[in-house]
Amino acid sequence: MSAWRLWAAALLLQVSAAEALAEPELCYVLDGILFLYGIVLTILYCRLKFMTRRALQEKAKKGLSTEHQETYEMLQHKA
C-alpha cells in the first residue's frame, strides 16, 4: 500500500500547477457536468421522497374504504 502512495506522490510532483490552468474551458465543461449531475440527483431524490410519502398515505386510506361493505352488518354472538 505504501508503494502505491509513493507512486501517487511522485506522479503529483511531476505535474506543475501552471499546466493545470492551461485549459480553463475544460474546467467549465466539468463544472457544467457536475451542475447537471447535481440537478438530476436532486430531482430523483425529491421524486423518491414524494412517491414514498404518497404510498404511505394511500396505504393508510386503504383500510378506510367502504366499497364492499354494507352500511349495517349483523353482529355475531360469541358462544
mmCIF file of the N, C-alpha and C atoms, coordinates in Angstrom:
data_MODEL
# 
_entry.id   MODEL 
# 
loop_
_atom_site.group_PDB 
_atom_site.id 
_atom_site.type_symbol 
_atom_site.label_atom_id 
_atom_site.label_alt_id 
_atom_site.label_comp_id 
_atom_site.label_asym_id 
_atom_site.label_entity_id 
_atom_site.label_seq_id 
_atom_site.pdbx_PDB_ins_code 
_atom_site.Cartn_x 
_atom_site.Cartn_y 
_atom_site.Cartn_z 
_atom_site.occupancy 
_atom_site.B_iso_or_equiv 
_atom_site.pdbx_formal_charge 
_atom_site.auth_seq_id 
_atom_site.auth_comp_id 
_atom_site.auth_asym_id 
_atom_site.auth_atom_id 
_atom_site.pdbx_PDB_model_num 
ATOM 1   N N  . MET A 1 1  ? 0.823   -1.191  0.000   1.00 0.00 ? 1  MET A N  1 
ATOM 2   C CA . MET A 1 1  ? 0.000   0.000   0.000   1.00 0.00 ? 1  MET A CA 1 
ATOM 3   C C  . MET A 1 1  ? 0.869   1.258   0.000   1.00 0.00 ? 1  MET A C  1 
ATOM 4   N N  . SER A 1 2  ? 1.993   1.228   0.709   1.00 0.00 ? 2  SER A N  1 
ATOM 5   C CA . SER A 1 2  ? 2.865   2.400   0.758   1.00 0.00 ? 2  SER A CA 1 
ATOM 6   C C  . SER A 1 2  ? 3.542   2.629   -0.591  1.00 0.00 ? 2  SER A C  1 
ATOM 7   N N  . ALA A 1 3  ? 3.783   1.560   -1.348  1.00 0.00 ? 3  ALA A N  1 
ATOM 8   C CA . ALA A 1 3  ? 4.367   1.717   -2.677  1.00 0.00 ? 3  ALA A CA 1 
ATOM 9   C C  . ALA A 1 3  ? 3.396   2.462   -3.588  1.00 0.00 ? 3  ALA A C  1 
ATOM 10  N N  . TRP A 1 4  ? 2.122   2.186   -3.431  1.00 0.00 ? 4  TRP A N  1 
ATOM 11  C CA . TRP A 1 4  ? 1.100   2.871   -4.235  1.00 0.00 ? 4  TRP A CA 1 
ATOM 12  C C  . TRP A 1 4  ? 1.058   4.352   -3.878  1.00 0.00 ? 4  TRP A C  1 
ATOM 13  N N  . ARG A 1 5  ? 1.149   4.667   -2.597  1.00 0.00 ? 5  ARG A N  1 
ATOM 14  C CA . ARG A 1 5  ? 1.134   6.071   -2.163  1.00 0.00 ? 5  ARG A CA 1 
ATOM 15  C C  . ARG A 1 5  ? 2.390   6.796   -2.646  1.00 0.00 ? 5  ARG A C  1 
ATOM 16  N N  . LEU A 1 6  ? 3.510   6.124   -2.600  1.00 0.00 ? 6  LEU A N  1 
ATOM 17  C CA . LEU A 1 6  ? 4.758   6.722   -3.072  1.00 0.00 ? 6  LEU A CA 1 
ATOM 18  C C  . LEU A 1 6  ? 4.677   7.012   -4.566  1.00 0.00 ? 6  LEU A C  1 
ATOM 19  N N  . TRP A 1 7  ? 4.114   6.098   -5.319  1.00 0.00 ? 7  TRP A N  1 
ATOM 20  C CA . TRP A 1 7  ? 3.952   6.295   -6.766  1.00 0.00 ? 7  TRP A CA 1 
ATOM 21  C C  . TRP A 1 7  ? 3.004   7.457   -7.047  1.00 0.00 ? 7  TRP A C  1 
ATOM 22  N N  . ALA A 1 8  ? 1.894   7.560   -6.303  1.00 0.00 ? 8  ALA A N  1 
ATOM 23  C CA . ALA A 1 8  ? 0.930   8.644   -6.490  1.00 0.00 ? 8  ALA A CA 1 
ATOM 24  C C  . ALA A 1 8  ? 1.555   9.988   -6.141  1.00 0.00 ? 8  ALA A C  1 
ATOM 25  N N  . ALA A 1 9  ? 2.341   10.043  -5.070  1.00 0.00 ? 9  ALA A N  1 
ATOM 26  C CA . ALA A 1 9  ? 3.006   11.292  -4.685  1.00 0.00 ? 9  ALA A CA 1 
ATOM 27  C C  . ALA A 1 9  ? 4.012   11.716  -5.749  1.00 0.00 ? 9  ALA A C  1 
ATOM 28  N N  . ALA A 1 10 ? 4.758   10.770  -6.296  1.00 0.00 ? 10 ALA A N  1 
ATOM 29  C CA . ALA A 1 10 ? 5.730   11.086  -7.350  1.00 0.00 ? 10 ALA A CA 1 
ATOM 30  C C  . ALA A 1 10 ? 5.024   11.601  -8.596  1.00 0.00 ? 10 ALA A C  1 
ATOM 31  N N  . LEU A 1 11 ? 3.882   11.031  -8.912  1.00 0.00 ? 11 LEU A N  1 
ATOM 32  C CA . LEU A 1 11 ? 3.124   11.478  -10.079 1.00 0.00 ? 11 LEU A CA 1 
ATOM 33  C C  . LEU A 1 11 ? 2.591   12.888  -9.877  1.00 0.00 ? 11 LEU A C  1 
ATOM 34  N N  . LEU A 1 12 ? 2.117   13.190  -8.682  1.00 0.00 ? 12 LEU A N  1 
ATOM 35  C CA . LEU A 1 12 ? 1.603   14.530  -8.403  1.00 0.00 ? 12 LEU A CA 1 
ATOM 36  C C  . LEU A 1 12 ? 2.706   15.582  -8.419  1.00 0.00 ? 12 LEU A C  1 
ATOM 37  N N  . LEU A 1 13 ? 3.909   15.217  -8.039  1.00 0.00 ? 13 LEU A N  1 
ATOM 38  C CA . LEU A 1 13 ? 5.017   16.169  -8.048  1.00 0.00 ? 13 LEU A CA 1 
ATOM 39  C C  . LEU A 1 13 ? 5.475   16.489  -9.466  1.00 0.00 ? 13 LEU A C  1 
ATOM 40  N N  . GLN A 1 14 ? 5.194   15.629  -10.422 1.00 0.00 ? 14 GLN A N  1 
ATOM 41  C CA . GLN A 1 14 ? 5.610   15.848  -11.802 1.00 0.00 ? 14 GLN A CA 1 
ATOM 42  C C  . GLN A 1 14 ? 4.747   16.891  -12.509 1.00 0.00 ? 14 GLN A C  1 
ATOM 43  N N  . VAL A 1 15 ? 3.512   17.064  -12.065 1.00 0.00 ? 15 VAL A N  1 
ATOM 44  C CA . VAL A 1 15 ? 2.586   17.994  -12.719 1.00 0.00 ? 15 VAL A CA 1 
ATOM 45  C C  . VAL A 1 15 ? 2.661   19.332  -12.005 1.00 0.00 ? 15 VAL A C  1 
ATOM 46  N N  . SER A 1 16 ? 2.948   20.371  -12.767 1.00 0.00 ? 16 SER A N  1 
ATOM 47  C CA . SER A 1 16 ? 3.005   21.701  -12.151 1.00 0.00 ? 16 SER A CA 1 
ATOM 48  C C  . SER A 1 16 ? 1.619   22.340  -12.166 1.00 0.00 ? 16 SER A C  1 
ATOM 49  N N  . ALA A 1 17 ? 1.430   23.330  -11.332 1.00 0.00 ? 17 ALA A N  1 
ATOM 50  C CA . ALA A 1 17 ? 0.130   23.995  -11.225 1.00 0.00 ? 17 ALA A CA 1 
ATOM 51  C C  . ALA A 1 17 ? -0.199  24.768  -12.495 1.00 0.00 ? 17 ALA A C  1 
ATOM 52  N N  . ALA A 1 18 ? 0.810   25.280  -13.174 1.00 0.00 ? 18 ALA A N  1 
ATOM 53  C CA . ALA A 1 18 ? 0.575   26.061  -14.381 1.00 0.00 ? 18 ALA A CA 1 
ATOM 54  C C  . ALA A 1 18 ? -0.006  25.196  -15.495 1.00 0.00 ? 18 ALA A C  1 
ATOM 55  N N  . GLU A 1 19 ? 0.358   23.936  -15.553 1.00 0.00 ? 19 GLU A N  1 
ATOM 56  C CA . GLU A 1 19 ? -0.186  23.055  -16.580 1.00 0.00 ? 19 GLU A CA 1 
ATOM 57  C C  . GLU A 1 19 ? -1.674  22.813  -16.357 1.00 0.00 ? 19 GLU A C  1 
ATOM 58  N N  . ALA A 1 20 ? -2.086  22.767  -15.122 1.00 0.00 ? 20 ALA A N  1 
ATOM 59  C CA . ALA A 1 20 ? -3.493  22.522  -14.827 1.00 0.00 ? 20 ALA A CA 1 
ATOM 60  C C  . ALA A 1 20 ? -4.355  23.715  -15.214 1.00 0.00 ? 20 ALA A C  1 
ATOM 61  N N  . LEU A 1 21 ? -3.781  24.910  -15.220 1.00 0.00 ? 21 LEU A N  1 
ATOM 62  C CA . LEU A 1 21 ? -4.546  26.116  -15.548 1.00 0.00 ? 21 LEU A CA 1 
ATOM 63  C C  . LEU A 1 21 ? -4.473  26.474  -17.027 1.00 0.00 ? 21 LEU A C  1 
ATOM 64  N N  . ALA A 1 22 ? -3.869  25.650  -17.843 1.00 0.00 ? 22 ALA A N  1 
ATOM 65  C CA . ALA A 1 22 ? -3.693  25.973  -19.257 1.00 0.00 ? 22 ALA A CA 1 
ATOM 66  C C  . ALA A 1 22 ? -5.003  25.921  -20.029 1.00 0.00 ? 22 ALA A C  1 
ATOM 67  N N  . GLU A 1 23 ? -5.933  25.081  -19.625 1.00 0.00 ? 23 GLU A N  1 
ATOM 68  C CA . GLU A 1 23 ? -7.188  24.939  -20.356 1.00 0.00 ? 23 GLU A CA 1 
ATOM 69  C C  . GLU A 1 23 ? -8.379  25.199  -19.431 1.00 0.00 ? 23 GLU A C  1 
ATOM 70  N N  . PRO A 1 24 ? -8.784  26.454  -19.283 1.00 0.00 ? 24 PRO A N  1 
ATOM 71  C CA . PRO A 1 24 ? -9.922  26.734  -18.399 1.00 0.00 ? 24 PRO A CA 1 
ATOM 72  C C  . PRO A 1 24 ? -11.247 26.235  -18.978 1.00 0.00 ? 24 PRO A C  1 
ATOM 73  N N  . GLU A 1 25 ? -11.300 26.035  -20.296 1.00 0.00 ? 25 GLU A N  1 
ATOM 74  C CA . GLU A 1 25 ? -12.533 25.537  -20.905 1.00 0.00 ? 25 GLU A CA 1 
ATOM 75  C C  . GLU A 1 25 ? -12.890 24.156  -20.368 1.00 0.00 ? 25 GLU A C  1 
ATOM 76  N N  . LEU A 1 26 ? -11.866 23.366  -20.105 1.00 0.00 ? 26 LEU A N  1 
ATOM 77  C CA . LEU A 1 26 ? -12.096 22.040  -19.543 1.00 0.00 ? 26 LEU A CA 1 
ATOM 78  C C  . LEU A 1 26 ? -12.759 22.142  -18.170 1.00 0.00 ? 26 LEU A C  1 
ATOM 79  N N  . CYS A 1 27 ? -12.335 23.111  -17.383 1.00 0.00 ? 27 CYS A N  1 
ATOM 80  C CA . CYS A 1 27 ? -12.954 23.315  -16.064 1.00 0.00 ? 27 CYS A CA 1 
ATOM 81  C C  . CYS A 1 27 ? -14.413 23.726  -16.212 1.00 0.00 ? 27 CYS A C  1 
ATOM 82  N N  . TYR A 1 28 ? -14.710 24.569  -17.193 1.00 0.00 ? 28 TYR A N  1 
ATOM 83  C CA . TYR A 1 28 ? -16.093 24.999  -17.400 1.00 0.00 ? 28 TYR A CA 1 
ATOM 84  C C  . TYR A 1 28 ? -16.974 23.824  -17.800 1.00 0.00 ? 28 TYR A C  1 
ATOM 85  N N  . VAL A 1 29 ? -16.453 22.974  -18.649 1.00 0.00 ? 29 VAL A N  1 
ATOM 86  C CA . VAL A 1 29 ? -17.217 21.797  -19.074 1.00 0.00 ? 29 VAL A CA 1 
ATOM 87  C C  . VAL A 1 29 ? -17.461 20.870  -17.889 1.00 0.00 ? 29 VAL A C  1 
ATOM 88  N N  . LEU A 1 30 ? -16.439 20.633  -17.096 1.00 0.00 ? 30 LEU A N  1 
ATOM 89  C CA . LEU A 1 30 ? -16.596 19.769  -15.927 1.00 0.00 ? 30 LEU A CA 1 
ATOM 90  C C  . LEU A 1 30 ? -17.551 20.386  -14.910 1.00 0.00 ? 30 LEU A C  1 
ATOM 91  N N  . ASP A 1 31 ? -17.493 21.704  -14.726 1.00 0.00 ? 31 ASP A N  1 
ATOM 92  C CA . ASP A 1 31 ? -18.436 22.371  -13.823 1.00 0.00 ? 31 ASP A CA 1 
ATOM 93  C C  . ASP A 1 31 ? -19.866 22.209  -14.313 1.00 0.00 ? 31 ASP A C  1 
ATOM 94  N N  . GLY A 1 32 ? -20.068 22.327  -15.619 1.00 0.00 ? 32 GLY A N  1 
ATOM 95  C CA . GLY A 1 32 ? -21.406 22.143  -16.179 1.00 0.00 ? 32 GLY A CA 1 
ATOM 96  C C  . GLY A 1 32 ? -21.919 20.730  -15.980 1.00 0.00 ? 32 GLY A C  1 
ATOM 97  N N  . ILE A 1 33 ? -21.043 19.761  -16.182 1.00 0.00 ? 33 ILE A N  1 
ATOM 98  C CA . ILE A 1 33 ? -21.439 18.359  -15.987 1.00 0.00 ? 33 ILE A CA 1 
ATOM 99  C C  . ILE A 1 33 ? -21.798 18.110  -14.527 1.00 0.00 ? 33 ILE A C  1 
ATOM 100 N N  . LEU A 1 34 ? -20.993 18.610  -13.601 1.00 0.00 ? 34 LEU A N  1 
ATOM 101 C CA . LEU A 1 34 ? -21.288 18.435  -12.178 1.00 0.00 ? 34 LEU A CA 1 
ATOM 102 C C  . LEU A 1 34 ? -22.573 19.152  -11.777 1.00 0.00 ? 34 LEU A C  1 
ATOM 103 N N  . PHE A 1 35 ? -22.825 20.314  -12.359 1.00 0.00 ? 35 PHE A N  1 
ATOM 104 C CA . PHE A 1 35 ? -24.057 21.052  -12.075 1.00 0.00 ? 35 PHE A CA 1 
ATOM 105 C C  . PHE A 1 35 ? -25.278 20.255  -12.524 1.00 0.00 ? 35 PHE A C  1 
ATOM 106 N N  . LEU A 1 36 ? -25.242 19.734  -13.741 1.00 0.00 ? 36 LEU A N  1 
ATOM 107 C CA . LEU A 1 36 ? -26.355 18.924  -14.239 1.00 0.00 ? 36 LEU A CA 1 
ATOM 108 C C  . LEU A 1 36 ? -26.521 17.647  -13.428 1.00 0.00 ? 36 LEU A C  1 
ATOM 109 N N  . TYR A 1 37 ? -25.427 17.045  -13.030 1.00 0.00 ? 37 TYR A N  1 
ATOM 110 C CA . TYR A 1 37 ? -25.465 15.841  -12.203 1.00 0.00 ? 37 TYR A CA 1 
ATOM 111 C C  . TYR A 1 37 ? -26.146 16.135  -10.870 1.00 0.00 ? 37 TYR A C  1 
ATOM 112 N N  . GLY A 1 38 ? -25.832 17.266  -10.272 1.00 0.00 ? 38 GLY A N  1 
ATOM 113 C CA . GLY A 1 38 ? -26.465 17.661  -9.017  1.00 0.00 ? 38 GLY A CA 1 
ATOM 114 C C  . GLY A 1 38 ? -27.952 17.892  -9.173  1.00 0.00 ? 38 GLY A C  1 
ATOM 115 N N  . ILE A 1 39 ? -28.353 18.508  -10.275 1.00 0.00 ? 39 ILE A N  1 
ATOM 116 C CA . ILE A 1 39 ? -29.779 18.745  -10.518 1.00 0.00 ? 39 ILE A CA 1 
ATOM 117 C C  . ILE A 1 39 ? -30.512 17.426  -10.707 1.00 0.00 ? 39 ILE A C  1 
ATOM 118 N N  . VAL A 1 40 ? -29.947 16.522  -11.485 1.00 0.00 ? 40 VAL A N  1 
ATOM 119 C CA . VAL A 1 40 ? -30.588 15.225  -11.720 1.00 0.00 ? 40 VAL A CA 1 
ATOM 120 C C  . VAL A 1 40 ? -30.728 14.449  -10.415 1.00 0.00 ? 40 VAL A C  1 
ATOM 121 N N  . LEU A 1 41 ? -29.687 14.432  -9.604  1.00 0.00 ? 41 LEU A N  1 
ATOM 122 C CA . LEU A 1 41 ? -29.767 13.722  -8.326  1.00 0.00 ? 41 LEU A CA 1 
ATOM 123 C C  . LEU A 1 41 ? -30.803 14.347  -7.402  1.00 0.00 ? 41 LEU A C  1 
ATOM 124 N N  . THR A 1 42 ? -30.903 15.668  -7.399  1.00 0.00 ? 42 THR A N  1 
ATOM 125 C CA . THR A 1 42 ? -31.899 16.341  -6.565  1.00 0.00 ? 42 THR A CA 1 
ATOM 126 C C  . THR A 1 42 ? -33.306 15.997  -7.018  1.00 0.00 ? 42 THR A C  1 
ATOM 127 N N  . ILE A 1 43 ? -33.541 15.978  -8.323  1.00 0.00 ? 43 ILE A N  1 
ATOM 128 C CA . ILE A 1 43 ? -34.861 15.632  -8.853  1.00 0.00 ? 43 ILE A CA 1 
ATOM 129 C C  . ILE A 1 43 ? -35.214 14.193  -8.504  1.00 0.00 ? 43 ILE A C  1 
ATOM 130 N N  . LEU A 1 44 ? -34.274 13.284  -8.672  1.00 0.00 ? 44 LEU A N  1 
ATOM 131 C CA . LEU A 1 44 ? -34.544 11.882  -8.344  1.00 0.00 ? 44 LEU A CA 1 
ATOM 132 C C  . LEU A 1 44 ? -34.811 11.698  -6.858  1.00 0.00 ? 44 LEU A C  1 
ATOM 133 N N  . TYR A 1 45 ? -34.083 12.413  -6.009  1.00 0.00 ? 45 TYR A N  1 
ATOM 134 C CA . TYR A 1 45 ? -34.287 12.310  -4.566  1.00 0.00 ? 45 TYR A CA 1 
ATOM 135 C C  . TYR A 1 45 ? -35.673 12.827  -4.180  1.00 0.00 ? 45 TYR A C  1 
ATOM 136 N N  . CYS A 1 46 ? -36.056 13.981  -4.709  1.00 0.00 ? 46 CYS A N  1 
ATOM 137 C CA . CYS A 1 46 ? -37.380 14.540  -4.392  1.00 0.00 ? 46 CYS A CA 1 
ATOM 138 C C  . CYS A 1 46 ? -38.483 13.627  -4.907  1.00 0.00 ? 46 CYS A C  1 
ATOM 139 N N  . ARG A 1 47 ? -38.310 13.076  -6.086  1.00 0.00 ? 47 ARG A N  1 
ATOM 140 C CA . ARG A 1 47 ? -39.310 12.165  -6.646  1.00 0.00 ? 47 ARG A CA 1 
ATOM 141 C C  . ARG A 1 47 ? -39.468 10.928  -5.763  1.00 0.00 ? 47 ARG A C  1 
ATOM 142 N N  . LEU A 1 48 ? -38.366 10.393  -5.288  1.00 0.00 ? 48 LEU A N  1 
ATOM 143 C CA . LEU A 1 48 ? -38.411 9.230   -4.407  1.00 0.00 ? 48 LEU A CA 1 
ATOM 144 C C  . LEU A 1 48 ? -39.112 9.562   -3.097  1.00 0.00 ? 48 LEU A C  1 
ATOM 145 N N  . LYS A 1 49 ? -38.828 10.727  -2.525  1.00 0.00 ? 49 LYS A N  1 
ATOM 146 C CA . LYS A 1 49 ? -39.462 11.120  -1.267  1.00 0.00 ? 49 LYS A CA 1 
ATOM 147 C C  . LYS A 1 49 ? -40.968 11.288  -1.443  1.00 0.00 ? 49 LYS A C  1 
ATOM 148 N N  . PHE A 1 50 ? -41.401 11.921  -2.545  1.00 0.00 ? 50 PHE A N  1 
ATOM 149 C CA . PHE A 1 50 ? -42.827 12.128  -2.762  1.00 0.00 ? 50 PHE A CA 1 
ATOM 150 C C  . PHE A 1 50 ? -43.545 10.821  -3.060  1.00 0.00 ? 50 PHE A C  1 
ATOM 151 N N  . MET A 1 51 ? -42.883 9.905   -3.767  1.00 0.00 ? 51 MET A N  1 
ATOM 152 C CA . MET A 1 51 ? -43.518 8.623   -4.077  1.00 0.00 ? 51 MET A CA 1 
ATOM 153 C C  . MET A 1 51 ? -43.720 7.795   -2.819  1.00 0.00 ? 51 MET A C  1 
ATOM 154 N N  . THR A 1 52 ? -42.740 7.785   -1.927  1.00 0.00 ? 52 THR A N  1 
ATOM 155 C CA . THR A 1 52 ? -42.898 7.007   -0.695  1.00 0.00 ? 52 THR A CA 1 
ATOM 156 C C  . THR A 1 52 ? -43.936 7.643   0.216   1.00 0.00 ? 52 THR A C  1 
ATOM 157 N N  . ARG A 1 53 ? -43.988 8.963   0.249   1.00 0.00 ? 53 ARG A N  1 
ATOM 158 C CA . ARG A 1 53 ? -44.990 9.644   1.071   1.00 0.00 ? 53 ARG A CA 1 
ATOM 159 C C  . ARG A 1 53 ? -46.391 9.360   0.534   1.00 0.00 ? 53 ARG A C  1 
ATOM 160 N N  . ARG A 1 54 ? -46.547 9.392   -0.790  1.00 0.00 ? 54 ARG A N  1 
ATOM 161 C CA . ARG A 1 54 ? -47.849 9.119   -1.400  1.00 0.00 ? 54 ARG A CA 1 
ATOM 162 C C  . ARG A 1 54 ? -48.264 7.671   -1.145  1.00 0.00 ? 54 ARG A C  1 
ATOM 163 N N  . ALA A 1 55 ? -47.317 6.750   -1.227  1.00 0.00 ? 55 ALA A N  1 
ATOM 164 C CA . ALA A 1 55 ? -47.627 5.340   -0.981  1.00 0.00 ? 55 ALA A CA 1 
ATOM 165 C C  . ALA A 1 55 ? -48.068 5.125   0.465   1.00 0.00 ? 55 ALA A C  1 
ATOM 166 N N  . LEU A 1 56 ? -47.441 5.809   1.403   1.00 0.00 ? 56 LEU A N  1 
ATOM 167 C CA . LEU A 1 56 ? -47.843 5.686   2.805   1.00 0.00 ? 56 LEU A CA 1 
ATOM 168 C C  . LEU A 1 56 ? -49.237 6.257   3.038   1.00 0.00 ? 56 LEU A C  1 
ATOM 169 N N  . GLN A 1 57 ? -49.559 7.361   2.366   1.00 0.00 ? 57 GLN A N  1 
ATOM 170 C CA . GLN A 1 57 ? -50.887 7.954   2.516   1.00 0.00 ? 57 GLN A CA 1 
ATOM 171 C C  . GLN A 1 57 ? -51.952 7.039   1.924   1.00 0.00 ? 57 GLN A C  1 
ATOM 172 N N  . GLU A 1 58 ? -51.663 6.450   0.765   1.00 0.00 ? 58 GLU A N  1 
ATOM 173 C CA . GLU A 1 58 ? -52.630 5.543   0.153   1.00 0.00 ? 58 GLU A CA 1 
ATOM 174 C C  . GLU A 1 58 ? -52.809 4.287   0.993   1.00 0.00 ? 58 GLU A C  1 
ATOM 175 N N  . LYS A 1 59 ? -51.747 3.822   1.601   1.00 0.00 ? 59 LYS A N  1 
ATOM 176 C CA . LYS A 1 59 ? -51.825 2.640   2.446   1.00 0.00 ? 59 LYS A CA 1 
ATOM 177 C C  . LYS A 1 59 ? -52.677 2.926   3.682   1.00 0.00 ? 59 LYS A C  1 
ATOM 178 N N  . ALA A 1 60 ? -52.567 4.124   4.227   1.00 0.00 ? 60 ALA A N  1 
ATOM 179 C CA . ALA A 1 60 ? -53.356 4.495   5.401   1.00 0.00 ? 60 ALA A CA 1 
ATOM 180 C C  . ALA A 1 60 ? -54.834 4.632   5.045   1.00 0.00 ? 60 ALA A C  1 
ATOM 181 N N  . LYS A 1 61 ? -55.130 5.132   3.855   1.00 0.00 ? 61 LYS A N  1 
ATOM 182 C CA . LYS A 1 61 ? -56.520 5.323   3.441   1.00 0.00 ? 61 LYS A CA 1 
ATOM 183 C C  . LYS A 1 61 ? -57.165 4.035   2.945   1.00 0.00 ? 61 LYS A C  1 
ATOM 184 N N  . LYS A 1 62 ? -56.367 3.055   2.598   1.00 0.00 ? 62 LYS A N  1 
ATOM 185 C CA . LYS A 1 62 ? -56.894 1.817   2.034   1.00 0.00 ? 62 LYS A CA 1 
ATOM 186 C C  . LYS A 1 62 ? -57.808 1.101   3.019   1.00 0.00 ? 62 LYS A C  1 
ATOM 187 N N  . GLY A 1 63 ? -57.489 1.118   4.290   1.00 0.00 ? 63 GLY A N  1 
ATOM 188 C CA . GLY A 1 63 ? -58.307 0.454   5.296   1.00 0.00 ? 63 GLY A CA 1 
ATOM 189 C C  . GLY A 1 63 ? -59.631 1.154   5.544   1.00 0.00 ? 63 GLY A C  1 
ATOM 190 N N  . LEU A 1 64 ? -59.783 2.386   5.111   1.00 0.00 ? 64 LEU A N  1 
ATOM 191 C CA . LEU A 1 64 ? -60.999 3.155   5.344   1.00 0.00 ? 64 LEU A CA 1 
ATOM 192 C C  . LEU A 1 64 ? -62.024 3.006   4.225   1.00 0.00 ? 64 LEU A C  1 
ATOM 193 N N  . SER A 1 65 ? -61.716 2.265   3.205   1.00 0.00 ? 65 SER A N  1 
ATOM 194 C CA . SER A 1 65 ? -62.620 2.106   2.071   1.00 0.00 ? 65 SER A CA 1 
ATOM 195 C C  . SER A 1 65 ? -63.843 1.286   2.469   1.00 0.00 ? 65 SER A C  1 
ATOM 196 N N  . THR A 1 66 ? -65.037 1.743   2.059   1.00 0.00 ? 66 THR A N  1 
ATOM 197 C CA . THR A 1 66 ? -66.288 1.037   2.379   1.00 0.00 ? 66 THR A CA 1 
ATOM 198 C C  . THR A 1 66 ? -67.008 0.592   1.114   1.00 0.00 ? 66 THR A C  1 
ATOM 199 N N  . GLU A 1 67 ? -66.299 0.354   0.054   1.00 0.00 ? 67 GLU A N  1 
ATOM 200 C CA . GLU A 1 67 ? -66.937 -0.029  -1.203  1.00 0.00 ? 67 GLU A CA 1 
ATOM 201 C C  . GLU A 1 67 ? -67.610 -1.390  -1.113  1.00 0.00 ? 67 GLU A C  1 
ATOM 202 N N  . HIS A 1 68 ? -67.001 -2.347  -0.456  1.00 0.00 ? 68 HIS A N  1 
ATOM 203 C CA . HIS A 1 68 ? -67.511 -3.713  -0.422  1.00 0.00 ? 68 HIS A CA 1 
ATOM 204 C C  . HIS A 1 68 ? -68.168 -4.049  0.915   1.00 0.00 ? 68 HIS A C  1 
ATOM 205 N N  . GLN A 1 69 ? -68.442 -3.060  1.707   1.00 0.00 ? 69 GLN A N  1 
ATOM 206 C CA . GLN A 1 69 ? -69.067 -3.304  2.998   1.00 0.00 ? 69 GLN A CA 1 
ATOM 207 C C  . GLN A 1 69 ? -70.471 -2.713  2.994   1.00 0.00 ? 69 GLN A C  1 
ATOM 208 N N  . GLU A 1 70 ? -71.342 -3.389  3.678   1.00 0.00 ? 70 GLU A N  1 
ATOM 209 C CA . GLU A 1 70 ? -72.686 -2.849  3.833   1.00 0.00 ? 70 GLU A CA 1 
ATOM 210 C C  . GLU A 1 70 ? -72.668 -1.835  4.963   1.00 0.00 ? 70 GLU A C  1 
ATOM 211 N N  . THR A 1 71 ? -73.667 -0.965  4.944   1.00 0.00 ? 71 THR A N  1 
ATOM 212 C CA . THR A 1 71 ? -73.727 0.055   5.976   1.00 0.00 ? 71 THR A CA 1 
ATOM 213 C C  . THR A 1 71 ? -73.943 -0.564  7.344   1.00 0.00 ? 71 THR A C  1 
ATOM 214 N N  . TYR A 1 72 ? -74.882 -1.518  7.415   1.00 0.00 ? 72 TYR A N  1 
ATOM 215 C CA . TYR A 1 72 ? -75.160 -2.191  8.682   1.00 0.00 ? 72 TYR A CA 1 
ATOM 216 C C  . TYR A 1 72 ? -74.803 -3.661  8.538   1.00 0.00 ? 72 TYR A C  1 
ATOM 217 N N  . GLU A 1 73 ? -73.999 -4.150  9.421   1.00 0.00 ? 73 GLU A N  1 
ATOM 218 C CA . GLU A 1 73 ? -73.625 -5.555  9.398   1.00 0.00 ? 73 GLU A CA 1 
ATOM 219 C C  . GLU A 1 73 ? -74.201 -6.235  10.627  1.00 0.00 ? 73 GLU A C  1 
ATOM 220 N N  . MET A 1 74 ? -74.483 -7.496  10.482  1.00 0.00 ? 74 MET A N  1 
ATOM 221 C CA . MET A 1 74 ? -75.026 -8.271  11.595  1.00 0.00 ? 74 MET A CA 1 
ATOM 222 C C  . MET A 1 74 ? -73.905 -8.579  12.583  1.00 0.00 ? 74 MET A C  1 
ATOM 223 N N  . LEU A 1 75 ? -74.194 -8.384  13.850  1.00 0.00 ? 75 LEU A N  1 
ATOM 224 C CA . LEU A 1 75 ? -73.241 -8.733  14.899  1.00 0.00 ? 75 LEU A CA 1 
ATOM 225 C C  . LEU A 1 75 ? -73.416 -10.191 15.261  1.00 0.00 ? 75 LEU A C  1 
ATOM 226 N N  . GLN A 1 76 ? -72.339 -10.867 15.490  1.00 0.00 ? 76 GLN A N  1 
ATOM 227 C CA . GLN A 1 76 ? -72.408 -12.278 15.853  1.00 0.00 ? 76 GLN A CA 1 
ATOM 228 C C  . GLN A 1 76 ? -72.038 -12.429 17.318  1.00 0.00 ? 76 GLN A C  1 
ATOM 229 N N  . HIS A 1 77 ? -72.828 -13.263 18.014  1.00 0.00 ? 77 HIS A N  1 
ATOM 230 C CA . HIS A 1 77 ? -72.562 -13.512 19.428  1.00 0.00 ? 77 HIS A CA 1 
ATOM 231 C C  . HIS A 1 77 ? -71.511 -14.597 19.549  1.00 0.00 ? 77 HIS A C  1 
ATOM 232 N N  . LYS A 1 78 ? -70.610 -14.407 20.490  1.00 0.00 ? 78 LYS A N  1 
ATOM 233 C CA . LYS A 1 78 ? -69.610 -15.440 20.754  1.00 0.00 ? 78 LYS A CA 1 
ATOM 234 C C  . LYS A 1 78 ? -70.174 -16.399 21.785  1.00 0.00 ? 78 LYS A C  1 
ATOM 235 N N  . ALA A 1 79 ? -70.033 -17.665 21.525  1.00 0.00 ? 79 ALA A N  1 
ATOM 236 C CA . ALA A 1 79 ? -70.585 -18.656 22.462  1.00 0.00 ? 79 ALA A CA 1 
ATOM 237 C C  . ALA A 1 79 ? -69.572 -19.125 23.451  1.00 0.00 ? 79 ALA A C  1 
# 
